Amino acid sequence: MADLSQLLQQGMRRRHLNAQALAERTGIRTPRIRAFAQDGAHGPVHPTQAELAELAAALALPLPEVLDAARTSQTTPLTVTGHMT
């Protein structure tokens, strides 16, 4: 299962859209689309349900697939234990 960033990048390539063109179609700000395409749903900028629905419609992707991709867990960051002396 693809994560959101992969799904968006593939959809944008298939439709020959860049982040700005997708922003114009959806009304979502370009920096947010860039963040979703780069970091997926688990980066510092989280997509709303409405944004996911707009992205799915603009890229002609099934909404359940986009919602699943947004929920796909990525590897968790490593936790550093101990201390420096």
Secondary structure as the mmCIF struct_conf table of DSSP 4:
data_model
#
loop_
_struct_conf.conf_type_id
_struct_conf.id
_struct_conf.beg_label_comp_id
_struct_conf.beg_label_asym_id
_struct_conf.beg_label_seq_id
_struct_conf.end_label_comp_id
_struct_conf.end_label_asym_id
_struct_conf.end_label_seq_id
HELX_RH_AL_P HELX_RH_AL_P1 LEU A 4 ARG A 15
TURN_TY1_P TURN_TY1_P1 HIS A 16 HIS A 16
HELX_RH_AL_P HELX_RH_AL_P2 ALA A 19 THR A 26
HELX_RH_AL_P HELX_RH_AL_P3 THR A 30 ASP A 39
HELX_RH_3T_P HELX_RH_3T_P1 GLY A 40 HIS A 42
BEND BEND1 GLY A 43 VAL A 45
HELX_LH_PP_P HELX_LH_PP_P1 HIS A 46 THR A 48
HELX_RH_AL_P HELX_RH_AL_P4 GLN A 49 ALA A 58
TURN_TY1_P TURN_TY1_P2 LEU A 59 ALA A 60
HELX_RH_AL_P HELX_RH_AL_P5 LEU A 63 ARG A 71
HELX_LH_PP_P HELX_LH_PP_P2 THR A 72 VAL A 80
BEND BEND2 GLY A 82 GLY A 82
#
